[in-house]
Amino acid sequence: MKNKGLAILVIAMVFLLAACGNQGNGRQTEATLKPTATKPPVNYKELYRTSVFLGDSITEGLSFHDVLNEENVLAGAGKTAEFTLMEKDVDKLTARKPKQIFIMLGSTDILWPTDNPKEYSLKQYEKLINAIKDKLPNSTITLLSVTPVTAEAEKTEPRYRNIADYNEGLKALAAKKQVNYIDLTSLVAEHTDLYDTDGIHFQAAFYPFLLSHLNGLSK
């Protein structure tokens, strides 16, 4: 009788453990099936509505690919710091009254046919910063580094090898003029698959990464 009673007790415990296990699995399944929250997409047009990006054709991609509105981008192919001054872009910039100004120039400047393109360009760049500060003293100015190119593009145009050296000069200029400087080299290195076919410009998908990067560093 004792053995029989013990056997019944063991069987009861087995059923009890099995029932508990099934309840646990049920909870796990319920948790697994529960939808996970996802972040809403960032509205960069709204985020940068009080900013203006001043620059060349790489900068122009922000509006060309409809990542930002036209009024938040003042850029064009072949733009240099000197051309920006000559074409009175500072007056156009002033009319837009931006709180933040991001300047992305230099990729054309380093190709300029002078004895010392870097020195010449940075002198023009300094004049540009002075002009903006004079017209918009309360705006925040951020200089963006020249983005690196692919090895193939550098092979085609060897002067692109001077990008890193130019950026060092740009960083020093930012410190001198007490404006912000953001190096984009590491960001581009993370997204080499987003170069355009020329290895210089970028596909549309690159620009949200750029704006996210800037938003995290320029607050």
N, C-alpha and C positions, 0 to 999 in steps of 0.2 A: 504493500500500500504506500509505503514511504517512497519507493522508487517511482510508482505511478504518479504520485502527487508532485514529485520533483520534475518528472517529465512534462507534466501539464504546465508547471510554473515556467520551465524553460521555453516551451512553445509560446506561452503568453508573452514572455519578454521579447522573443523574436518578432512576433507580430507588432508589438508596441514600437520597437526600434524601426521596423520597416515603415510603419505609419508616420513616425517622426521624420524619417528620411524623405518620404514622399512630400510631406508638407514643406520641407526645406527646398526640395527641387521645385515645388510650385512657386515658392517665393522667388527663387533664382530666375525662373522662367518669366515671372511677372516683371522682375527688375530688368531682365534682358530685353523684354519687349517694349518697355517704357521708352518713349521717344526721348532722345537727348537734345538738349537745348543747343542751338547754333547761333553764332553772332550774326546780327544783321549786316548786310554789306555796307561798307563805308561810303558815304556820299561826299566824295572829294570836292565836288563843285561847291557844296555848302561849307565844307571844312576850310577851303581856301578862298572863300568869297571876298575876304578883305586883303588878299595878297595879290601881288603881280610878279610873274616870272619874266625877267628880262634876259634875252640871250639870242643864241644863234639857231640853226636848224634843228639841233638836238633838243633845245628848249621848245621849239615850235611844235614838236611832236605832241606836247601836252594838249594843245588845242586841235591840232590836225587829227588826232585820234579821238577827239571829243572826251578827253579825260577831264579837262577843265574848260570853262567858258572862254570865249575869245577875249572878253574884257579883262581876264586874269592872266593873259599871256601877251607879251610885247616882244616878239622875236621874229627872226627871218634868216633865210639861208645866206651864208657868207658874212654874217654880222661879226664885227670886231668891236673892241672897246672904242676905237677911233671912229668907226662908222656910226656907232650908237650916238656919239656926241655930235657928229656932223649932221646926222639926220634928225636932230632935235628930239630924240626919243625921251630925253629927260622932261621936256615940256609935256609930252603925251603921258608920261608916267605921273607927273604932277597932277594932271587933270583927273586922274583916276583915284587919287588920294588913298593909296594903299597903306595899311598898317604894317605889313611885312613886304619886303622886297627881296626876292631871290635872284641873284645875278649868276648866269651860267654862260660865260664867254671864255674864249681862249683857244678852242680847237682850230679856229681859222687863224687866229693871231700868230700861232707858232709856225705857220706856213708863210708868214709875211716875208717878202723878198727884201730884207734889210740885213745889215751886218750882224745885228744882235736882236733878233725878233723878240726874245724874252724881255730884254731891257726896254725896248721900244714899247711893247705891248703893256707892260706893267706901269709905265709912265702914263699912258693913255687911260689905263684902268684907274689909276689914282685920281686923275682929272675927273673921270666919270663919278667916282665915289664922292669927291668934293662937291660936284655939281648937284648930285642927289641930296646930299646932306644940307646943302644951302637951300634947296627948294622944299625938302621934306625933312625937317630937323627931328620930327617926332617918330618917323618911321624906322623900323628895325631893318637893318641891311644884313643879308647873309650871302657870302660868296660861296659858290659851289665849285669844286675842283673840276678840271677837265677830265672827262671820262676816258679810260684807257680804250684802245682799239685792239682788234685781234692781231695775231701774229702775221696773218696774211695781209691785212691792211697795212701793217707796219713795214712789211717787206715791199709792198707796192709804193709806199711813201715813207722813206726812212726818217723823215723829220718828226714823225710821230714818236720816235724814241725819246724825244725831248719832253714828253708829257709829264713824267714824274718830276723832272727838274723844274719845269714851269710851275707845277703845283706847289713846290717848295717856295718859290718866289711869291706865289699867290697867298700862301699861308702867312708868310712874313708881312706882306702888304696888309692883310686883314688885321694882324696884330698892331701894325703901325697906325692904321686908321681907326682902330678900336671898333671893328665890325666883326660879325660872326664868320666862321669858316667851317665848312663841312666837306670832308674828303669822301668821295663816292667810290673810291677804288675797290674797297671790300664789298660794297653792294653789287657792283658790276661783276666781280669775281664769283658771286653766288648765283648769277643769272646769265652766264655766258651763252646759254641756249636762246636768249632773247635778243641777240644782235640781229640787225637787219642784214641783208645779203652783202652789203659793202663792208661789214665788219666795223663800222664807225657809228652808224645810227642804230636806233632800237625799234623793235616791234612794239605794237600797242600794249601788249601785256606787261612790258617793263615798267611803264609809267605809274601804275598803282603801287608797285613795290617802291619806286622812288618817292612818291608822296607819303607813303606810310613811314618810310625811313626818315624823311625830313620832319614829319610830324612828331616822331619820337625824340628827335634831337634838338628841335628848335623851340621847344616849349620853355 
